[in-house]
Amino acid sequence: MASVTASLVLPAPPAEVWAVVSDVESARRWNQAWKRVEVTSDAKQGKGVRFRTHGEDNGEAFEFEVADWLPEEYISFAPIRSPDEERYEITLDYHAFRLEEVEGGHTRVDLTAHATTRGIRGKLVGLFLWPGHQKAGLERALRNLGAVFGLEAEEEE
């Protein structure tokens, strides 16, 4: 198993941060890799909400589900896979936001990526390559989330 976390303190209370990270349809505000997000389930919020993300670069679409939902504290997004879908040496299990109120009414946000590794090659990738790649993506998402709350914005590459 591989896991990596990035953190940021935002100048807003947990309720305001929660309103942004739990609004799946507007997730593009903090995840610029998702050029378009559409909710595919009847429910629009809460555990079990399903959504599809679209990337601009290659047009690929990915299916996700809100796997955990604890208002103003914790939310996780897990890829939806069919049982017969090909598995790789390292496979993303979920991304999760944990919110914690800190001094001054601010919110510490921990954004975690967790993956399952398979075989020797997967374990090596999970130890040496994947964490750095994921950490950069998590930090980028947190900077973009910070921009929503007035912190310095992420520049487009």
Solvent accessible surface area in square Angstrom, and as a share of the most:
residue,aa,sasa,rsa
1,M,165,0.74
2,A,7,0.06
3,S,67,0.43
4,V,18,0.10
5,T,55,0.32
6,A,4,0.03
7,S,52,0.34
8,L,51,0.25
9,V,73,0.42
10,L,0,0.00
11,P,61,0.39
12,A,5,0.04
13,P,54,0.34
14,P,16,0.10
15,A,50,0.39
16,E,91,0.41
17,V,0,0.00
18,W,22,0.08
19,A,62,0.48
20,V,10,0.06
21,V,1,0.00
22,S,10,0.07
23,D,56,0.29
24,V,3,0.02
25,E,95,0.43
26,S,37,0.24
27,A,2,0.02
28,R,86,0.31
29,R,112,0.41
30,W,9,0.03
31,N,29,0.15
32,Q,46,0.20
33,A,74,0.57
34,W,28,0.10
35,K,62,0.26
36,R,135,0.49
37,V,18,0.10
38,E,55,0.25
39,V,21,0.12
40,T,60,0.35
41,S,27,0.17
42,D,148,0.77
43,A,52,0.41
44,K,117,0.50
45,Q,127,0.56
46,G,12,0.12
47,K,145,0.62
48,G,31,0.30
49,V,0,0.00
50,R,103,0.38
51,F,1,0.00
52,R,74,0.27
53,T,1,0.00
54,H,31,0.14
55,G,21,0.20
56,E,123,0.55
57,D,141,0.73
58,N,104,0.53
59,G,54,0.52
60,E,83,0.37
61,A,50,0.39
62,F,107,0.45
63,E,57,0.26
64,F,17,0.07
65,E,50,0.23
66,V,1,0.01
67,A,31,0.24
68,D,60,0.31
69,W,57,0.20
70,L,94,0.47
71,P,74,0.47
72,E,80,0.36
73,E,89,0.40
74,Y,40,0.15
75,I,0,0.00
76,S,1,0.01
77,F,4,0.02
78,A,22,0.17
79,P,27,0.17
80,I,49,0.25
81,R,68,0.25
82,S,53,0.34
83,P,135,0.85
84,D,127,0.66
85,E,72,0.32
86,E,118,0.53
87,R,102,0.37
88,Y,128,0.49
89,E,68,0.30
90,I,35,0.18
91,T,8,0.05
92,L,37,0.18
93,D,43,0.22
94,Y,66,0.25
95,H,44,0.20
96,A,3,0.03
97,F,2,0.01
98,R,129,0.47
99,L,9,0.05
100,E,98,0.44
101,E,108,0.48
102,V,47,0.27
103,E,166,0.74
104,G,64,0.62
105,G,30,0.29
106,H,62,0.28
107,T,0,0.00
108,R,94,0.34
109,V,0,0.00
110,D,27,0.14
111,L,4,0.02
112,T,27,0.15
113,A,0,0.00
114,H,30,0.13
115,A,0,0.00
116,T,36,0.21
117,T,16,0.09
118,R,92,0.33
119,G,51,0.49
120,I,133,0.67
121,R,166,0.61
122,G,0,0.00
123,K,106,0.45
124,L,93,0.46
125,V,36,0.21
126,G,6,0.06
127,L,122,0.61
128,F,145,0.61
129,L,125,0.62
130,W,24,0.08
131,P,34,0.21
132,G,48,0.47
133,H,132,0.59
134,Q,32,0.14
135,K,73,0.31
136,A,47,0.37
137,G,26,0.25
138,L,6,0.03
139,E,66,0.30
140,R,94,0.34
141,A,11,0.09
142,L,4,0.02
143,R,101,0.37
144,N,5,0.02
145,L,1,0.00
146,G,0,0.00
147,A,35,0.27
148,V,55,0.31
149,F,37,0.15
150,G,70,0.67
151,L,67,0.33
152,E,160,0.72
153,A,62,0.48
154,E,29,0.13
155,E,146,0.65
156,E,116,0.52
157,E,192,0.86
